[in-house]
Amino acid sequence: LATEYAVHLAPDCKANLLLFNSFYVPVTVTVDGGVYPSYYGQYEEFEKESTEKLKLLSGHLGNAKVKCGIDEPEIRYQNKMGSLEEGLRSLVGPSAFWMIVIGNKSKDNFISRLVFGSESSQVLQHANCPVLMVNEDALFTPFKRITFAVDTFNAETKNALRFLVQLGSVYSLDIDVVHISPKTYDARKNT
């Protein structure tokens, strides 16, 4: 569903889409600590499977564009072996994306995410552009209002606000900026 969100946003924001998939080639670790490259010979198979899925998704999204009667956005796809964060960084440079739209598996086991982390949280922590995380069961609804909560105003905050203003001009958004103080405030002391 993250791709469907991106397809809805892209024409309004005059953006093109790059569908990206990272894939791993599993390895087996032996008892003596050695790595047994049991799947390395099948690298091409993993890459081919990833490419086939991206091609299928790209075709599905292209058909959706035709049904809606729109020519935009241009849809490309690419894949790379390794983590999603590393793959995105290596694509076209650290700040080449206007926005990253990524799926968030909200039904993942909390303990699993805590111990192993998640690809989407890694991207969120290290991205040099805005990231829109879309829950797996979300349906696209045009934005109407955004609340932006900050605890400090710095260069990152200003860049984020500029982006929201840009997005707001496309969708005629109401943007609420809320300052959250990291200090505890006791109203009883100030009465």
Secondary structure by P-SEA (a helix, b strand, c coil): caaaaaaaacccccbbbbbbbbbbbbbbbccccccccccccaaaaaaaaaaaaaaaaaaaaaaaaaaacccccccccccccccaaaaaaaccccccccbbbbbbcccccaaaaaacccaaaaaaaccccbbbbbccccccccccbbbbbbccccaaaaaaaaaaaaaaaacccbbbbbbbbcbbbbccccc
